[in-house]
Amino acid sequence: MEKKSLAGLFFFLIILLAAQEMMVQTEAKTCEKPSKFFSGGCVGSSGNQQCGYLCRRGEGLLGGSCKGLKCVCTYSC
């Protein structure tokens, strides 16, 4: 009985590892572009939050952050 359990467990592990090898993980590529709606300088954490909000809500993109003094939005490309 113990040999059958061990053989079954071994078989299950082989199947599980084979299934993991078959899965292909892809990561969506993200691109950046300047925000259309952000005006003024992108300064401090409040500017960074406003930038992200405008990119998500105003432009319907993934998000945004300050790069230098400009607000840059991220989107799937």
Secondary structure, 3 states (H helix, E strand, C coil): CHHHHHHHHHHHHHHHHHHHHHCCCCCCCEEEEECCCCCCCCCHHHHHHHHHHHHHHHCCCCEEEEECCEEEEEEEC
